Amino acid sequence: MDIKISGKSYCNSESKLIDDITFFLQRFFSAADASYMVKSKIKYAHGNLKIGKLSFNLRDYGRIFVIGGGKATQLMAKGLEEVLGEDIFAGIVNIPYYAPETVRCKKIEMNRASHPLPDSNGVKGVERMLNMINKPSEDDLIICLISGGGSSLLAMPHDLITLDEKREVTDALLKSGADISELNIVRKHLSKVKGGRLAEMLYPATVLTLIISDVTGDKLDAIASGPTVPDSSTFLDAKKVMEKYSVWSKAPESVKRLIEAGIEGREKETPKPGSSTFSRVHNIVIGNNMLPCKAVIKAAKQKGYNALLLTTRASGEARTIGEFVSSIILDTRNVGIPMERPAVFVIGGETRVTVTGRGKGGRNQEVALSASISIKGYDGIAIASVASDGVDGPTDAAGAVALGSTVIRGEEAGLDAQVFLLNNDSYSFFEKVGGLVITGPTGTNVNDVIIGVSL
């Protein structure tokens, strides 16, 4: 993968930091490749498909369909077709508009749709999947490919609301700072396919769902809003989330009527744990943030660094996480805690941004900008924060790298890093001073990675 970090005139130590971070990110993305994850987990020979402890004799099924959606499903579909080939009867997956045109399958169609807000193409894609399968039967095996981004890409709003109304609520929650689990509680109850409802539609077929997780802790019901997973949340929970973030009072009346009807039992709840809906459903996580984070640790040790994976469950406000990781790198540099130099630490997870300004940026760039303020003036250290899908917010960057000179470079150009941070304008700052990480869309989605380096 071609990884570029913007900027010029780095000193020798900074050039080494940039080179090493680039190398570590290459290892991260190689290990996060969605096609590789599928092919490494599935074993197929003589009509017998094995994944973990599960085994399926494909000769027992009259039709084998592939459906799904998410940022990683284009490469997941490619990997699956390379394994199963002509045994696939037909397939459709919803992928982002920006996914590369060069990745194609023979049996599985790529339907392009919108992310992070759903659009009509996503709805049409889901409708075509269901029409393709028509009437599911016990003779069908339906392989669902699910990854982060599926909440938007697998769009089919409840009959009582419109797509625009669902978009309005989703957009308000995204900007409010709601975390992914909270956001998806609401999405499930505004949808006809999320929160296990897709599994209801596919019954009594056998369903094998292959999942690449972008949720800390791999909570199955939160990944892409769990279309084939039992849902323990309720309409009341959805209302509470909307009230928590002051979205309820401003929501469309039809959305409020739907949720109130669900609370009162006049609208059917999402299927719950123990439902017979899931008696023929198998949900398997084939990839997550842990594997590529471990690959960075291995690469760092190969280069002679002391290396430590601190967590893959980081969450919280991006600027707060930026302050936290800067404290770790400064302790590493100054007192050898949690390890002696040269040192690399890795943190996986996903932060969030409560948007209060009018700037341009993403959560990873905001982590890096926040960290750059705390490490101002220190040499020999760097902190990179990067999105695994290569798309950080509404920008062309995957994230950014903070150096000890980052804020100083800004000051020399008449820029106040704190002002840019308060305006959620991290992209504009790094665009001017250097440090943007550019990868292009990667075709995977396993949360974010933060890499701290101390020479």
For each residue, the residues with C-beta under 8 A, 3 or more apart:
1: 26 29 30 439 442
2: 439 440
3: 22 25 26 29 437 438 439
4: 437 438 439
5: 18 21 22 401 434 435 436 437 438
6: 430 431 434 435 436 438
7: 10 18 433 434 435
8: 434
9:
10: 7 14 15 18 403
11: 14 15 405
12: 15 16
13: 16 17 379 380 455
14: 10 11 17 18 382 403 405
15: 10 11 12 18 19
16: 12 13 19 20 455
17: 13 14 20 21 380 381 382 401 403 453 455
18: 5 7 10 14 15 21 22 382 401
19: 15 16 22 23
20: 16 17 23 24 303 453
21: 5 17 18 24 25 382 384 401 451 453
22: 3 5 18 19 25 26
23: 19 20 26 27 299 303
24: 20 21 27 28 296 299 300 344 384 451
25: 3 21 22 28 29 296 384 386 437 439 449 451
26: 1 3 22 23 29 30
27: 23 24 30 31 292 295 296 298 299
28: 24 25 31 32 292 293 295 296 386 388 449
29: 1 3 25 26 32 33 292 388 439 442 444
30: 1 26 27 33 36 292 295
31: 27 28 36 291 292 294 295
32: 28 29 37 287 291 292 388 442 444 446
33: 29 30 36 37 75 443 444
34: 37 38 72 73 74 75 76 79 147 212 287 443 444 445
35: 38 39 75 76 78 79 82 443
36: 30 31 33 39 40 79
37: 32 33 34 40 41 76 79 212 286 287 291 444
38: 34 35 41 42 75 76 79 80 83 210 286
39: 35 36 42 79 82 83
40: 36 37
41: 37 38 51 52 210 284 286 287
42: 38 39 49 50 51 80 83
43: 49 50 51
44: 48 49 50 83 84
45: 48
46:
47: 57 58 59 87
48: 44 45 55 56 57 58
49: 42 43 44 55 56 57 58 84
50: 42 43 44 54 55 56
51: 41 42 43 54 208 210 284 286
52: 41 284
53:
54: 50 51 208 282 284
55: 48 49 50
56: 48 49 50 60 61 141 206 208
57: 47 48 49 60
58: 47 48 49 61 64 84 87 141
59: 47
60: 56 57
61: 56 58 64 139 140 141 206
62: 137 139 140
63: 89 90 139 140 141
64: 58 61 84 87 88 89 140 141 142 143
65: 88 89 90 91 132 133 140 141 142 143
66: 77 80 81 88 90 91 92 93 107 108 142 143 144 145
67: 91 92 93 129 132 133 142 143 144 145
68: 73 76 77 93 94 143 144 145 146 150 154 209
69: 73 93 94 95 113 122 125 126 145 146 149 150 153 154 224
70: 73 76 94 95 145 146 147 148 149 150 153 154 212 224 445
71: 95 96 99 115 147 148 149 153 214 389 441 443 444 445
72: 34 75 76 147 148 149 212 389 443 444 445 446
73: 34 68 69 70 76 77 93 94 95 145 146 147 150 153
74: 34 77 78 93 95 99 100 103 110 443
75: 33 34 35 38 72 78 79 103 443 444
76: 34 35 37 38 68 70 72 73 79 80 93 145 147 210 212
77: 66 68 73 74 80 81 91 93 105 108 110 145
78: 35 74 75 81 82 103 104 105
79: 34 35 36 37 38 39 75 76 82 83
80: 38 42 66 76 77 83 84 88 108 143 145 210
81: 66 77 78 84 85 88 91 105 106 107 108
82: 35 39 78 79 85
83: 38 39 42 44 79 80
84: 44 49 58 64 80 81 87 88
85: 81 82 88
86: 107
87: 47 58 64 84
88: 64 65 66 80 81 84 85 91 107 108
89: 63 64 65 107
90: 63 65 66 107 108 132
91: 65 66 67 77 81 88 105 107 108 109
92: 66 67 108 109 111 125 128 129 132
93: 66 67 68 69 73 74 76 77 108 109 110 111 145
94: 68 69 70 73 111 112 113 121 122 125 126 150 153 154
95: 69 70 71 73 74 99 110 111 112 113 153
96: 71 99 112 113 114 115 149 153 441
97: 112 113 114 115
98: 391 441
99: 71 74 95 96 103 110 112 441 443
100: 74 103 441 443
101:
102:
103: 74 75 78 99 100 110 443
104: 78 110
105: 77 78 81 91 108 109 110
106: 81
107: 66 81 86 88 89 90 91
108: 66 77 80 81 88 90 91 92 93 105
109: 91 92 93 105
110: 74 77 93 95 99 103 104 105
111: 92 93 94 95 121 124 125 128
112: 94 95 96 97 99 121
113: 69 94 95 96 97 118 119 121 122 125 152 153 155
114: 96 97 117 118 119 121 122 152 153
115: 71 96 97 149 152 153
116: 149 152 170 174
117: 114 152 167 170 171
118: 113 114 122 123 152 153 155 157 163 166 167 170
119: 113 114 122 123 155 163 167
120: 123 124 163
121: 94 111 112 113 114 124 125
122: 69 94 113 114 118 119 125 126 152 153 154 155
123: 118 119 120 126 127 155 156 157 163
124: 111 120 121 127 128
125: 69 92 94 111 113 121 122 128 129 153 154
126: 69 94 122 123 129 130 154 155 156 193
127: 123 124 130 131 156
128: 92 111 124 125 131 132
129: 67 92 125 126 132 133
130: 126 127 133 134 201
131: 127 128 134
132: 65 67 90 92 128 129
133: 65 67 129 130 136 140 142 202 205
134: 130 131
135:
136: 133 140 142 201 202 203 204 205
137: 62 140 204 205
138: 204 205 206 280
139: 61 62 63
140: 61 62 63 64 65 133 136 137 205 206
141: 56 58 61 63 64 65 205 206 208
142: 64 65 66 67 133 136 202 205 206 207 208
143: 64 65 66 67 68 80 207 208 209 210
144: 66 67 68 198 207 208 209 210 227 228
145: 66 67 68 69 70 73 76 77 80 93 209 210
146: 68 69 70 73 150 209 210 211 212 223 224 227 228
147: 34 70 71 72 73 76 150 211 212 213 214 223 224 444 445
148: 70 71 72 212 213 214 215 223 224 389 445 446 447
149: 69 70 71 72 96 115 116 152 153 214 224 389 445
150: 68 69 70 73 94 146 147 153 154 223 224 225 227
151: 154 183 184 187 194 224 225
152: 113 114 115 116 117 118 122 149 155 170
153: 69 70 71 73 94 95 96 113 114 115 118 122 125 149 150
154: 68 69 70 94 122 125 126 150 151 193 194 198 224 225 227
155: 113 118 119 122 123 126 152 163 166 191
156: 123 126 127 191 192 193
157: 118 123 161 162 163 165 166 190 191 192
158: 161 189 190 191 192 258
159: 192
160: 254 257 258 261 267
161: 157 158 165 166 190 252 254 255 258
162: 157 165 166 254
163: 118 119 120 123 155 157 166 167
164: 167 168
165: 157 161 162 168 169 252 254 255
166: 118 155 157 161 162 163 169 170 187 190 191 255
167: 117 118 119 163 164 170 171
168: 164 165 171 172 251 252
169: 165 166 172 173 186 190 242 247 251 252 255
170: 116 117 118 152 166 167 173 174 183 186 187
171: 117 167 168 174 175
172: 168 169 175 176 245 247 250 251
173: 169 170 176 178 182 183 186 241 242 245 247
174: 116 170 171 178 183
175: 171 172 354 355
176: 172 173 245 246 247 354
177: 245 317 352 353 354 355
178: 173 174 182 183 241 244 245 352
179: 182 183 315 352
180: 183 184 214 215 222 350 352
181: 184 185 215 219 222
182: 173 178 179 185 186 241 244 245
183: 151 170 173 174 178 179 180 186 187 241
184: 151 180 181 187 188 194 221 222 225 226
185: 181 182 188 189 233 237 238 241
186: 169 170 173 182 183 189 190 238 241 242
187: 151 166 170 183 184 190 191 194 225
188: 184 185 191 194 195 197 225 226 231 233 238 270
189: 158 185 186 195 233 234 235 238 258 259 262 270
190: 157 158 161 166 169 186 187 238 255 258
191: 155 156 157 158 166 187 188 194 195 197 225
192: 156 157 158 159 197
193: 126 154 156 197 198 201 227
194: 151 154 184 187 188 191 197 198 224 225 226 227 270
195: 188 189 191 221 225 226 227 229 231 233 270 271
196: 199 200 221 226 227 228 229 230 231 270 271 272 275 277 278
197: 188 191 192 193 194 200 201 227 270 271
198: 144 154 193 194 201 202 227 228
199: 196 202 203 207 227 228 229 271 277 278 281
200: 196 197 203 271 277
201: 130 136 193 197 198
202: 133 136 142 198 199 205 207 228
203: 136 199 200 277 280
204: 136 137 138 280
205: 133 136 137 138 140 141 142 202 280
206: 56 61 138 140 141 142 280 281 282
207: 142 143 144 199 202 228 280 281 282
208: 51 54 56 141 142 143 144 282 284
209: 68 143 144 145 146 227 228 229 281 282 283 284
210: 38 41 51 76 80 143 144 145 146 284 286
211: 146 147 220 223 224 283 284 285 286
212: 34 37 70 72 76 146 147 148 285 286 287 288 444 445 446
213: 147 148 218 223 285 287 288 289 446 447
214: 71 147 148 149 180 223 289 350 388 445 446 447
215: 148 180 181 218 219 222 223 350 447
216: 219 289 312 313 314 315 348 349 350 447
217: 313
218: 213 215 223 285 288
219: 181 215 216 222 223
220: 211 223 226 229 283 285
221: 184 195 196 225 226 229 230 231 232 233
222: 180 181 184 215 219 225 226
223: 146 147 148 150 211 213 214 215 218 219 220 226 229
224: 69 70 146 147 148 149 150 151 154 194 211 227
225: 150 151 154 184 187 188 191 194 195 221 222
226: 184 188 194 195 196 220 221 222 223 229 230 231
227: 144 146 150 154 193 194 195 196 197 198 199 209 224
228: 144 146 196 198 199 202 207 209 278 281 283
229: 195 196 199 209 220 221 223 226 278 283
230: 196 221 226 271 272 273 274 275 277 278
231: 188 195 196 221 226 270 271 272
232: 221 272 273
233: 185 188 189 195 221 237 238 270
234: 189 237 238 262 263 269
235: 189 238 239 259 260 261 262 263 267 269
236: 239 240 263
237: 185 233 234 240 241
238: 185 186 188 189 190 233 234 235 241 242 259 262
239: 235 236 242 243 248 259 260 263
240: 236 237 243 244
241: 173 178 182 183 185 186 237 238 244 245 247
242: 169 173 186 238 239 245 247 248 251 259
243: 239 240 246 247 248
244: 178 182 240 241
245: 172 173 176 177 178 182 241 242
246: 176 243 249 250
247: 169 172 173 176 241 242 243 250 251
248: 239 242 243 251 256
249: 246
250: 172 246 247
251: 168 169 172 242 247 248 255 256
252: 161 165 168 169 255 256
253: 256 257
254: 160 161 162 165 257 258
255: 161 165 166 169 190 251 252 258 259
256: 248 251 252 253 259 260
257: 160 253 254 260 261
258: 158 160 161 189 190 254 255 261 262 267
259: 189 235 238 239 242 255 256 262 263
260: 235 239 256 257 263 264
261: 160 235 257 258 264 266 267
262: 189 234 235 238 258 259 265 266 267 268 269
263: 234 235 236 239 259 260
264: 260 261
265: 262
266: 261 262
267: 160 235 258 261 262
268: 262
269: 234 235 262 272
270: 188 189 194 195 196 197 231 233
271: 195 196 197 199 200 230 231 275 277 278
272: 196 230 231 232 269 275
273: 230 232
274: 230
275: 196 230 271 272 278
276: 279
277: 196 199 200 203 230 271 281
278: 196 199 228 229 230 271 275 281
279: 276
280: 138 203 204 205 206 207
281: 199 206 207 209 228 277 278
282: 54 206 207 208 209
283: 209 211 220 228 229
284: 41 51 52 54 208 209 210 211
285: 211 212 213 218 220 288
286: 37 38 41 51 210 211 212
287: 32 34 37 41 212 213 291 444 446
288: 212 213 218 285 291 312 446 447
289: 213 214 216 292 293 312 348 349 388 446 447 449
290: 293 294 312 348
291: 31 32 37 287 288 294 295 446
292: 27 28 29 30 31 32 289 295 296 348 388 446 449
293: 28 289 290 296 297 309 312 346 348 449
294: 31 290 291 297 298 309
295: 27 28 30 31 291 292 298 299
296: 24 25 27 28 292 293 299 300 307 309 344 346 449 451
297: 293 294 300 301 307 308 309 344 346
298: 27 294 295 301 302
299: 23 24 27 295 296 302 303
300: 24 296 297 303 305 307 344 346
301: 297 298 304 305 306 307
302: 298 299
303: 20 23 299 300
304: 301 342
305: 300 301 342 343 344 453
306: 301 339 340 341 342 343 344
307: 296 297 300 301 343 344 345 346
308: 297 338 339 343 344 345 346
309: 293 294 296 297 312 345 346 348
310: 328 338 345 346 347
311: 314 347 348 349
312: 216 288 289 290 293 309 347 348 349 447
313: 216 217 348 349
314: 216 311 321 347 348 349 350 351 450
315: 179 216 349 350 351 352
316: 320 321 351 352
317: 177 320 321 351 352 353 354
318: 321 322 351 352 353 363 364 366 367 370
319: 322 323 353 366 367 369 370 421
320: 316 317 323 324 370
321: 314 316 317 318 324 325 351 367 370 450
322: 318 319 325 326 366 367 368 369 370 371 372 373 374 383 385 402
323: 319 320 326 327 370 371 374
324: 320 321 327 328
325: 321 322 328 329 347 367 371 383 385 450 452
326: 322 323 329 330 370 371 373 374 375 383 402
327: 323 324 330 331 374
328: 310 324 325 331 332 338 345 452
329: 325 326 332 333 345 371 375 381 383 452 453 454
330: 326 327 333 334 374 375 378 381
331: 327 328 334 335 337 338
332: 328 329 336 337 338 339 341 343 345 381 452 454
333: 329 330 341 378 380 381 454
334: 330 331
335: 331
336: 332 339 340 341
337: 331 332
338: 308 310 328 331 332 345
339: 306 308 332 336 343 345
340: 306 336 343
341: 306 332 333 336 454 455
342: 304 305 306 453 454 455
343: 305 306 307 308 332 339 340 452 453 454
344: 24 296 297 300 305 306 307 308 451 452 453 454
345: 307 308 309 310 328 329 332 338 339 451 452
346: 293 296 297 300 307 308 309 310 449 450 451 452
347: 310 311 312 314 325 449 450 452
348: 216 289 290 292 293 309 311 312 313 314 447 448 449 450
349: 216 289 311 312 313 314 315 447 448 450
350: 180 214 215 216 314 315 363 447 448
351: 314 315 316 317 318 321 363 364 366 367 448
352: 177 178 179 180 315 316 317 318 363
353: 177 317 318 319 361 362 363 366 393 424
354: 175 176 177 317
355: 175 177 424
356: 422 424
357: 422 423 424 425
358: 423 424 425
359: 420 423 424 425 426 427 428
360: 393 394 395 424 425 426 427 428
361: 353 365 366 369 392 393 395 424 425 426 427 428
362: 353 365 366 387 391 392 393 394 395 397 399 426 427
363: 318 350 351 352 353 366 367 385 387 392 393 448
364: 318 351 367 368 385 386 387 392 398 399 400 448
365: 361 362 368 369 385 392 393 395 397 399 400 426 427 430 436
366: 318 319 322 351 353 361 362 363 369 370 421 424 426
367: 318 319 321 322 325 351 363 364 370 371 383 385 399 450
368: 322 364 365 371 372 383 384 385 399 400 401 402 426 430 435
369: 319 322 361 365 366 372 373 400 402 417 420 421 426 429 430
370: 318 319 320 321 322 323 326 366 367 373 374 421
371: 322 323 325 326 329 367 368 374 375 383 385 402
372: 322 368 369 375 376 383 402 403 406 407 417 435
373: 322 326 369 370 376 407 417 418 421
374: 322 323 326 327 330 370 371
375: 326 329 330 371 372 378 381 383 402 403 404 406
376: 372 373 404 406 407 408
377: 404 408
378: 330 333 375 381 404
379: 13 404
380: 13 17 333 404 454 455
381: 17 329 330 332 333 375 378 403 404 452 453 454 455
382: 14 17 18 21 401 402 403 452 453
383: 322 325 326 329 367 368 371 372 375 401 402 450 451 452 453
384: 21 24 25 368 399 400 401 402 437 449 450 451 453
385: 322 325 363 364 365 367 368 371 399 400 448 449 450
386: 25 28 364 392 398 399 437 439 448 449 450 451
387: 362 363 364 390 391 392 398 399 448
388: 28 29 32 214 289 292 442 444 445 446 447 448 449
389: 71 72 148 149 398 441 442 443 444 445
390: 387 398 439 440 441 442
391: 98 362 387 395 398 441
392: 361 362 363 364 365 386 387 395 397 398 399
393: 353 360 361 362 363 365 427
394: 360 362
395: 360 361 362 365 391 392 427
396: 438
397: 362 365 392 400 427 430 436 437 438
398: 364 386 387 389 390 391 392 437 438 439 442
399: 362 364 365 367 368 384 385 386 387 392 436 437 448
400: 364 365 368 369 384 385 397 426 430 435 436 437
401: 5 17 18 21 368 382 383 384 435 437
402: 322 326 368 369 371 372 375 382 383 384 406 435
403: 10 14 17 372 375 381 382 406 435
404: 375 376 377 378 379 380 381 408
405: 11 14 408 409
406: 372 375 376 402 403 409 410 417 430 433 434 435
407: 372 373 376 410 411 417
408: 376 377 404 405 411 412
409: 405 406 412 413 433 434
410: 406 407 413 415 416 417 420 429 432 433
411: 407 408 414 415 416
412: 408 409
413: 409 410 432 433
414: 411
415: 410 411 419 420 429 432 433
416: 410 411 419 420
417: 369 372 373 406 407 410 420 421 429
418: 373 421 422
419: 415 416 422 423
420: 359 369 410 415 416 417 423 425 426 428 429
421: 319 366 369 370 373 417 418 424 425 426 429
422: 356 357 418 419
423: 357 358 359 419 420
424: 353 355 356 357 358 359 360 361 366 421
425: 357 358 359 360 361 420 421 428 429
426: 359 360 361 362 365 366 368 369 400 420 421 429 430
427: 359 360 361 362 365 393 395 397 430 431 436
428: 359 360 361 420 425 431 432
429: 369 410 415 417 420 421 425 426 432 433
430: 6 365 368 369 397 400 406 426 427 433 434 435 436
431: 6 427 428 436
432: 410 413 415 428 429
433: 7 406 409 410 413 415 429 430
434: 5 6 7 8 406 409 430
435: 5 6 7 368 372 400 401 402 403 406 430
436: 5 6 365 397 399 400 427 430 431
437: 3 4 5 25 384 386 397 398 399 400 401
438: 3 4 5 6 396 397 398
439: 1 2 3 4 25 29 386 390 398 442
440: 2 390
441: 71 96 98 99 100 389 390 391
442: 1 29 32 388 389 390 398 439
443: 33 34 35 71 72 74 75 99 100 103 389
444: 29 32 33 34 37 71 72 75 147 212 287 388 389
445: 34 70 71 72 147 148 149 212 214 388 389
446: 32 72 148 212 213 214 287 288 289 291 292 388
447: 148 213 214 215 216 288 289 312 348 349 350 388
448: 348 349 350 351 363 364 385 386 387 388 399
449: 25 28 289 292 293 296 346 347 348 384 385 386 388
450: 314 321 325 346 347 348 349 367 383 384 385 386
451: 21 24 25 296 344 345 346 383 384 386
452: 325 328 329 332 343 344 345 346 347 381 382 383
453: 17 20 21 305 329 342 343 344 381 382 383 384
454: 329 332 333 341 342 343 344 380 381
455: 13 16 17 341 342 380 381
